[in-house]
Amino acid sequence: MNRLGFIFSSLLVALALASSMLFVVDQRQFGVVYALGQIKEVITEPGLNFKLPPPFQNVSYIDKRLLTLETSDTEPMLTAEKQRMVIDWYVRWRITDPTQYIRNVGLNEADGANQLNRVVRNAFQEEINKRTVKELLATKREDITAGVKAEVLDKVKGSKPWGVDVVDVRITRADYVDAITESVYRRMEAERKRVANELRSTGAAEGEKIRADADRQREVTVANAYRDAQKIKGEGDAEAARIYAEAFGRDPQFAQFYRSLDAYKASFNKKSDVMVVDPSSSEFFKAFRGGAGPAPAKK
């Protein structure tokens, strides 16, 4: 029984020793083997690896993937015009040499991110100090990020290289500080209102001008039409008078009879019309008495 227990205990010790000597490096990581606090080996390829059991050798891992560092503060920066601007940015970076990184930066990715954040912010401050707001927002934005990237690379690859590579630098937002932004918005609103009022005034003036011109043209058109109508009416009346005169000149007795009928029509136009005269002595009713009939037609 004691022998069986000894064998079982020995197997457990052997398994524990083997597990402390074996380690797996993921394809997304570097494996760094330490021997008594010194870097013994850096493993860049994924797979199963061996080392001495602790405390003789230990292993730590560092991420080899592309990392993203984003701005973490909102402290404004001054442009060449002394305008206070808030800049949001991000940096894509990766660890390329774990040995240099551990010796000059730190033991994990957070140490590198903290130091890189300070370097990138200082580089942005230097670049923005040389640029105007217009260049920052539009015309020189790519030049600013290219200058920041070059300055950061010069820093991390200098006399004490960090063992990192900066792949990309981008500005995600560039804006005035809140107080200036509110003032700018108020000025923009006032300017837009001024332009809108100016356009309304111009439109109202143009509208009045168009309406006045339309009224003038209407009056001219109506006057011309009335003139033409009166002219045509006068010509028609003259022609009718000529025809009447020509017709009545041929038979004066018939003309007198016809005019008497017109007079009767005008006098007794309504049933309520009343005329008090003596028909026997009045020339007005001569046609009724038969004294003025149409003359016989000539043969």
C-alpha positions as CSV (number, residue, x, y, z in Angstrom):
1,M,0.0,0.0,0.0
2,N,2.8,2.4,0.9
3,R,4.5,1.5,-2.4
4,L,1.4,2.3,-4.4
5,G,1.1,5.6,-2.6
6,F,4.7,6.4,-3.3
7,I,4.3,5.6,-7.0
8,F,1.2,7.8,-7.2
9,S,2.9,10.7,-5.5
10,S,5.9,10.3,-7.8
11,L,3.6,10.5,-10.8
12,L,1.9,13.7,-9.5
13,V,5.3,15.3,-8.9
14,A,6.5,14.3,-12.4
15,L,3.3,15.7,-13.9
16,A,3.6,19.0,-12.0
17,L,7.3,19.2,-13.0
18,A,6.4,18.5,-16.7
19,S,3.6,21.1,-16.7
20,S,6.0,23.7,-15.3
21,M,8.5,23.0,-18.0
22,L,6.0,23.1,-20.9
23,F,4.2,26.2,-22.2
24,V,2.3,27.1,-25.3
25,V,2.8,30.3,-27.3
26,D,-0.3,31.6,-29.1
27,Q,-0.1,32.9,-32.6
28,R,-1.2,36.3,-31.4
29,Q,1.6,36.6,-28.8
30,F,5.3,36.7,-28.2
31,G,6.7,34.3,-25.6
32,V,9.5,35.8,-23.5
33,V,11.5,33.4,-21.4
34,Y,13.3,34.8,-18.3
35,A,16.2,33.2,-16.5
36,L,16.9,34.7,-13.1
37,G,15.3,38.0,-14.2
38,Q,17.1,38.3,-17.5
39,I,15.6,37.7,-20.9
40,K,16.8,34.3,-22.0
41,E,14.8,33.8,-25.2
42,V,12.1,35.4,-27.2
43,I,9.8,32.9,-29.0
44,T,8.0,34.4,-32.0
45,E,6.5,31.3,-33.6
46,P,3.3,29.7,-32.1
47,G,3.5,26.2,-30.7
48,L,4.6,24.0,-27.7
49,N,7.9,25.0,-26.1
50,F,10.1,23.8,-23.2
51,K,11.8,25.7,-20.4
52,L,13.3,25.0,-17.0
53,P,11.0,24.9,-14.1
54,P,10.6,28.0,-11.8
55,P,12.4,29.7,-10.3
56,F,15.1,28.9,-12.8
57,Q,13.1,30.1,-15.8
58,N,9.7,31.9,-16.2
59,V,7.7,33.0,-19.2
60,S,5.6,36.0,-20.0
61,Y,3.6,37.0,-23.0
62,I,3.3,40.2,-25.0
63,D,0.7,40.9,-27.7
64,K,2.0,41.0,-31.2
65,R,-1.2,42.2,-32.9
66,L,-1.9,45.7,-34.2
67,L,-3.0,47.8,-31.3
68,T,-5.1,51.0,-31.1
69,L,-4.3,53.9,-28.9
70,E,-7.0,56.6,-28.7
71,T,-6.7,60.0,-27.1
72,S,-7.6,60.0,-23.4
73,D,-7.8,63.7,-22.6
74,T,-9.7,66.8,-23.8
75,E,-7.0,69.4,-23.0
76,P,-7.2,72.1,-25.8
77,M,-4.3,72.9,-28.1
78,L,-3.3,76.3,-29.5
79,T,-3.2,76.9,-33.2
80,A,-0.9,79.4,-35.0
81,E,-3.8,81.9,-34.5
82,K,-3.9,81.2,-30.8
83,Q,-7.3,79.5,-31.1
84,R,-8.0,76.8,-28.6
85,M,-8.9,73.5,-30.3
86,V,-9.8,70.1,-28.9
87,I,-8.3,67.3,-31.0
88,D,-9.4,63.6,-30.9
89,W,-7.0,61.2,-32.5
90,Y,-6.0,57.5,-32.7
91,V,-2.8,55.7,-33.4
92,R,-2.3,52.1,-34.8
93,W,0.9,50.6,-33.4
94,R,2.4,47.2,-32.7
95,I,5.4,45.7,-30.8
96,T,8.0,44.5,-33.2
97,D,11.0,43.7,-30.9
98,P,10.0,42.4,-27.5
99,T,13.6,42.5,-26.1
100,Q,14.0,46.3,-26.8
101,Y,10.4,46.9,-25.7
102,I,10.9,45.2,-22.3
103,R,14.3,46.9,-21.7
104,N,13.2,50.5,-22.8
105,V,9.5,50.7,-22.2
106,G,7.9,48.1,-19.9
107,L,6.6,44.6,-19.4
108,N,3.2,44.9,-20.9
109,E,1.2,46.8,-23.6
110,A,-0.2,49.3,-21.1
111,D,3.3,50.7,-20.3
112,G,3.9,51.3,-24.0
113,A,0.4,52.9,-24.5
114,N,1.0,55.3,-21.6
115,Q,4.4,56.5,-23.0
116,L,3.2,56.6,-26.6
117,N,0.2,58.7,-25.6
118,R,2.5,61.4,-24.2
119,V,4.7,61.3,-27.3
120,V,1.8,61.5,-29.7
121,R,0.2,64.4,-27.8
122,N,3.4,66.4,-27.7
123,A,3.8,65.8,-31.5
124,F,0.3,67.0,-32.2
125,Q,0.8,70.1,-30.0
126,E,4.0,71.0,-32.0
127,E,2.3,70.4,-35.4
128,I,-0.9,72.3,-34.5
129,N,1.0,75.2,-33.1
130,K,2.3,75.8,-36.7
131,R,-1.0,75.4,-38.4
132,T,-4.1,77.7,-38.8
133,V,-7.6,76.5,-38.0
134,K,-8.4,76.3,-41.8
135,E,-5.3,74.1,-42.3
136,L,-6.3,71.9,-39.4
137,L,-9.9,71.5,-40.5
138,A,-9.4,71.2,-44.3
139,T,-6.4,72.0,-46.3
140,K,-3.4,70.5,-44.3
141,R,-5.0,67.8,-42.3
142,E,-3.1,65.0,-44.0
143,D,0.2,66.9,-43.6
144,I,-0.4,67.3,-39.9
145,T,-1.0,63.6,-39.3
146,A,2.0,62.7,-41.5
147,G,4.2,65.1,-39.5
148,V,3.0,63.7,-36.2
149,K,3.7,60.1,-37.5
150,A,7.2,61.1,-38.6
151,E,8.0,62.8,-35.3
152,V,6.6,59.8,-33.2
153,L,8.7,57.3,-35.3
154,D,11.8,59.4,-34.9
155,K,11.2,59.3,-31.1
156,V,10.5,55.6,-30.8
157,K,13.3,54.6,-33.2
158,G,15.9,57.0,-31.8
159,S,19.0,56.3,-29.7
160,K,16.9,54.1,-27.3
161,P,14.5,52.3,-29.6
162,W,11.3,51.1,-28.1
163,G,10.9,48.1,-30.3
164,V,7.6,49.3,-31.6
165,D,6.3,50.5,-35.0
166,V,3.7,53.2,-35.6
167,V,1.5,52.2,-38.6
168,D,-1.0,55.0,-38.8
169,V,-2.0,58.3,-37.2
170,R,-5.4,59.8,-37.7
171,I,-7.5,62.8,-36.4
172,T,-11.1,61.8,-35.6
173,R,-12.3,65.2,-34.4
174,A,-11.1,68.8,-34.4
175,D,-13.4,71.3,-32.7
176,Y,-13.3,74.5,-30.7
177,V,-13.6,74.4,-27.0
178,D,-17.2,74.6,-25.7
179,A,-17.2,78.3,-25.0
180,I,-15.9,79.2,-28.4
181,T,-18.2,76.7,-30.1
182,E,-21.2,78.3,-28.6
183,S,-20.0,81.8,-29.6
184,V,-19.4,80.5,-33.2
185,Y,-22.8,79.0,-33.4
186,R,-24.4,82.2,-32.2
187,R,-22.5,84.2,-34.8
188,M,-23.4,81.7,-37.5
189,E,-27.1,81.9,-36.5
190,A,-27.1,85.7,-36.5
191,E,-25.4,85.7,-40.0
192,R,-27.9,83.2,-41.3
193,K,-30.8,85.3,-40.0
194,R,-29.3,88.4,-41.5
195,V,-29.0,86.7,-44.9
196,A,-32.5,85.3,-44.6
197,N,-33.9,88.8,-43.8
198,E,-32.0,90.3,-46.7
199,L,-33.4,87.7,-49.0
200,R,-36.9,88.2,-47.7
201,S,-36.6,92.0,-48.2
202,T,-35.2,91.5,-51.7
203,G,-38.0,89.1,-52.5
204,A,-40.7,91.4,-51.2
205,A,-39.3,94.3,-53.2
206,E,-39.2,92.2,-56.3
207,G,-42.7,91.0,-55.6
208,E,-44.0,94.6,-55.3
209,K,-42.1,95.5,-58.5
210,I,-43.7,92.5,-60.4
211,R,-47.1,93.3,-59.0
212,A,-46.9,97.0,-60.0
213,D,-45.7,96.1,-63.5
214,A,-48.5,93.6,-63.8
215,D,-51.1,96.1,-62.6
216,R,-49.7,98.7,-65.1
217,Q,-49.9,96.2,-67.9
218,R,-53.4,95.3,-66.9
219,E,-54.5,98.9,-66.9
220,V,-52.8,99.5,-70.3
221,T,-54.4,96.4,-71.7
222,V,-57.9,97.3,-70.4
223,A,-57.6,100.9,-71.7
224,N,-56.5,99.7,-75.1
225,A,-59.3,97.2,-75.2
226,Y,-61.9,99.8,-74.1
227,R,-60.5,102.2,-76.8
228,D,-60.7,99.6,-79.5
229,A,-64.2,98.6,-78.3
230,Q,-65.4,102.2,-78.4
231,K,-63.9,102.7,-81.8
232,I,-65.6,99.6,-83.1
233,K,-68.9,100.5,-81.4
234,G,-68.7,104.0,-82.9
235,E,-68.0,102.6,-86.3
236,G,-70.9,100.2,-85.9
237,D,-73.3,103.0,-84.7
238,A,-72.2,105.2,-87.7
239,E,-72.7,102.3,-90.1
240,A,-76.1,101.6,-88.5
241,A,-77.1,105.2,-88.7
242,R,-76.0,105.3,-92.4
243,I,-78.1,102.3,-93.2
244,Y,-81.1,103.6,-91.2
245,A,-80.8,107.0,-93.0
246,E,-80.5,105.3,-96.4
247,A,-83.4,103.0,-95.7
248,F,-85.6,105.8,-94.2
249,G,-84.7,108.2,-97.0
250,R,-86.3,105.9,-99.5
251,D,-89.7,106.0,-97.6
252,P,-90.1,108.9,-95.1
253,Q,-93.6,107.9,-94.1
254,F,-92.4,104.4,-93.2
255,A,-89.5,105.9,-91.3
256,Q,-91.9,108.1,-89.3
257,F,-94.1,105.0,-88.6
258,Y,-91.1,102.9,-87.5
259,R,-89.8,105.6,-85.2
260,S,-93.3,105.9,-83.6
261,L,-93.2,102.2,-82.9
262,D,-89.8,102.6,-81.2
263,A,-91.2,105.5,-79.2
264,Y,-94.2,103.3,-78.1
265,K,-91.8,100.5,-77.0
266,A,-89.7,102.9,-75.0
267,S,-92.8,104.5,-73.4
268,F,-94.7,101.4,-72.5
269,N,-91.8,99.2,-71.5
270,K,-93.4,98.0,-68.3
271,K,-97.0,97.0,-67.4
272,S,-97.0,99.6,-64.6
273,D,-96.1,102.6,-67.0
274,V,-98.9,105.1,-67.1
275,M,-99.2,108.1,-69.4
276,V,-102.1,110.7,-69.1
277,V,-102.7,112.4,-72.5
278,D,-105.6,112.9,-74.9
279,P,-105.1,110.4,-77.7
280,S,-107.4,112.3,-80.0
281,S,-105.5,115.6,-80.0
282,S,-101.9,114.3,-79.4
283,E,-99.5,113.7,-82.3
284,F,-97.9,111.0,-80.2
285,F,-100.8,108.5,-80.9
286,K,-101.1,109.5,-84.5
287,A,-99.9,106.0,-85.6
288,F,-102.6,104.4,-83.4
289,R,-105.3,106.4,-85.1
290,G,-104.2,105.3,-88.5
291,G,-103.1,108.7,-89.6
292,A,-99.5,107.5,-90.3
293,G,-99.4,104.1,-91.9
294,P,-96.7,102.7,-94.2
295,A,-96.9,103.9,-97.7
296,P,-97.8,101.4,-100.4
297,A,-94.9,99.9,-102.2
298,K,-94.1,101.4,-105.5
299,K,-94.5,99.2,-108.6
